[in-house]
Amino acid sequence: MHIGINAQLLSFSQNYRNGGVSRYIRYLLTGLAKDPGQHQYTVFVNGEETAERLPSHPQITYVPEAWGESNPASRVAWEQLTLPTIIRQKQIDVLHSPVNVLPERLPQNCAGVITLHDLAFLRFPRVLTRSKRLYHRTFTVRSLRRATLIMTVSESTRQDAITLVGVDPEQVRTVYLCIDERFSEMARTVEESAVTAFREKYGLSQGFVLYLGTLEPRKNITTLIDAYAHLRKHEMIQEKLVLAGGKGWLYDKIFEKVQHYGLESEVFFPGFVTDVEQPLWYRAASTFVYPSLYEGFGMPVAEALASGTPVVTSNVSSLPEAGDGVALSVNPNDVDALSDAIAQTLKDPSVLQNTRAQAARVAEDFSQGRMVSETRAAYEQAAELHASRGGTKRTIFVP
């Protein structure tokens, strides 16, 4: 088949745009370059520089369509108005949109596949800006109605698609995201001297509690600060708190909360973490805490576990799946439960021992090879479904 992939949201920039969905696209494309199967691929990326940083393969053609990361309106216009014409010209059989949205007027002879990352705009609309809520209600829901096949990044998101949007269960399949092999490699090979030097570089020689992700309301960082303040007030821990990641939106309350407790000297904001340093941040952390209110998958949880670092996360949405039976899971709104779990990971040696014993298994459960092979199978299933329907789309009821 000829498969098109709309990879416009792939970014190598050193800010929050190079986050979860961008890394997912990058891991998918690098995995397909290793094992493309029998298919030809046309991949639409944002600009020549992005195309040049991707691995070459005779079965993969990169088409740079520069729109500029600072101008998403241009990307949406290209996606909705120009891309369908290109699909016809290139005779693409299956179009994969890796981030929620298909073109409105997808050619009738082309099957449409989307990866649905989450339905936060329906579950927790208050933690998104008005423009983002409007975009997803307009484009994501309509794409779910038009898609031949939907891949969700967790079983939790699959159930959300079925219950919140009314998607036919037979139309949606779970394909877990993968984590980079660098994290498990770090767990196997890093020298303790390198970990010590990394901590000293940032003034964290006594260890630290790490959060790594975009600074935004859905991540529930203010509750983490409440729990940390409780632990410090009662002198239960000495480790500093590191809140790493780029600023997303509505993040002012995070900094206000730190000031409220007078913790400016104990809470460190390193900003966006590069791919090079990310594995060391995970490995050097005493514990990793990810108390998000809702996640489509929760990739940082799996990454930290594969790095051999104890994890405390939420017991909601997909986060228990990402925790893979190893992470400690608590109610994300319960400050006492969160602080107790953090203290347990820092003071109970068996938690660290179990995490390191399970790190290789976690890495295998969320491997790149597994994600790529299941994604290719989804392309093939979509083509069969599309052909069986005579090249037409089945309308799915959306309340």
Buried (B, 14 or more C-beta within 10 A) or exposed (E): BBBBBBBBBBBBEEBBBBBBBBBBBBBBBBBBBEEBBEBBBBBBBBBEEBBEEBEEBEEBBBEBBEBEBEEBEEBBEBBBEEBBEBBEEBEBBBBBBBBBBBBBEBBEEBBBBBBBBBBBBBBBEEBBEEEBBEBBEEBBBBBBBBBBBBBBBBEBBBBBBBEBBBBEEEBBBBBBBBBBBBBBBBBEEBEEEBBEEBBEEBEBEEBBBBBBBBBBBBBBBBBBBBBBBBBBEEEBBEBBBBBBBBBBBBBEEBBEBBEEBEBEEBBBBBBBBEEEBBBBBBBBBBBBBBBBBBBBBBBBBBBBBBBBBBBBBBBBBBBBBBBBEBBBBBEBEBBEBBBBBBBBBBEEEEBBEEBBEBBBBBBEBBBBEBBBBBBBEBBBBBBEBBEEEEEEBEEBEEE
